[in-house]
Amino acid sequence: MIDLSSATTRRAKRGLLREWRLHVLSVFSLSVAFVCLAAALLVVTNLQAVEKRWAHAGRASIYLKDDATSGDVQQLKDALSKVQGVTAVHYVSSGQARESFTTTDDPNGVLASLPAEAFPASIEIDVASDVTDDGLTEVVGKLRKLPAVDDVETYQSWTDRLARLVRGGVAASALLAVIVLLSVLAVVGSTMRFALQRRRAEVEVLRLVGATDRFVKAPFVIEGSLQGALGAIGAIILLGALFIIVHSRLDGELALLLGVEPSFLPWPVAVGMVALGAMLGATAASLGLRKLVHV
Amino acid sequence: MPVSDDESRPFRPKLRAGARFGAEAAQRPILMFEDVYKSYRPGAPVLRGMNLVIERGEFVFFTGASGAGKSTLLRLLYRAEMVDEGRILFMGRDVARLTHDSIPFLRRNIGCVFQDFKLVESWSVYENVAITLEVLGLPQRLIRARVGEALERVGLNGRGHDPAGVLSGGEQQRVAIARAIVGEPALLLADEPTGNLDPQLAIDILGLFEEIHEGGTTVIFATHDRTLLEIRPRRVVVLDAGKAMDVRAGVATPEKDGDFDNELPL
């Protein structure tokens, strides 16, 4: 427990003011460490949004066999229109598919020389965003069994890749969190030991007049806690500034590329980071001063 | 042996929060050294089976050559050092057997004054004195009143806001004394408190200790300054060859300063 009496807070305030250069340096170091963690969390947050968006991409391509007749196509279109959650059904013939590729993705005319089978006819369907992955998979399973259907592409592989990317991002964030934890312990611990050396006379006097370990340590723990919290706040401000700069310049392109609007760290994450900083700072100070000056 | 008016008050030593003492505690000597041994290097003991009893309310000079063990003795008392053998009973409790957590409570009963003052120079005079009471968790209003009284007793009334570092040596020592007495300790230890002061200031400071002693506080004053021993008719204990020798018993408070003429066999 920390003794938060007025004498303790006054001593902590005095220590912060007297050693302000040391504390500013420490807070800056912590901000750099925290910015790495915050950046990783920002990436993970946005990847999760992208994954969520693409998990409900709402599209599927039903590739038809070459021998599918116009009757088969119409029958399929009618059947799909009646499926719950399917909002639009659109037929793309082999010729339309070839035309689409050769005009947009084939400036050198390489695709144009491919045989007709390379561009199978398909039915493109739009699915409502509230349709779950399981629901779409069920529909796809049924479609694959139809005689005119060759294959169905739901873009699930993209979602899976994004999910793997998010998992990787979370793992990287966890690793960064451990690095940040060690950095905070090292930076705050060293700062507090240094501050203790500089305030050796004060500690000696406290010991002489009968101060308990807790009383001696309390201001240092408060200072460590403040350092950790300010380090995290500094990192959030720094990252926020960078985010605003990037967001203002690449807003449209990013949104187009990702399909979602990039967002900053949610406030619970930001508050959690500050709380984590404060807690780590207090712990680091407490651990750093395990062996107090004995008089 | 001097007996103060405060002897009649119930004596309630507190070496640990919540500790209870019987009435017989008041009858015990405040300090007993029993066969105390202490050495820093093998084969070169500073104290060799030292025995000594100090009653409550006494004023005792500890003297001896440099390295005789005066400072060691005091450090053993406030548990900055541990005895190798023997016992030091403070208010009937063996100081060596106190747990780490109990040491602060021992020190709250002992005021210490040192040659080098041991003040926090960046703190104000008030803060240097008030810390003794802040450690006890007293309310600020009470702290202000008691620090004011202590500063008045040592002649530093109105100097509370001055930074301790800018004071003269004599003034700094007065601040240290105020810090030592503000908690009304049972025992006041002074380790060469006049060592850094000129002779007249030294006599003034000694006078201050006498005044504090008259209030009932037991005082142990370690010094190698014979002048001080000769002008005050107090008990003198000489530390020599690791043992304590009583060379002069204390007498009643002199009528005035400097009227004591007794050649010490030092």
Interface residues (C-beta under 8 A of the other chain):
Chain A: S5 S6 A7 R18 A201 E202 E204 V205 L206 R207 L208 V209 G210 A211 T212 F215 H294 V295
Chain B: Y78 A80 D101 P104 F105 L106 R107 R108 C112 K118 L119 V120 E121 S122 W123 N128 I131 T132 E134 V135 L136 G137 Q140 R179 G183
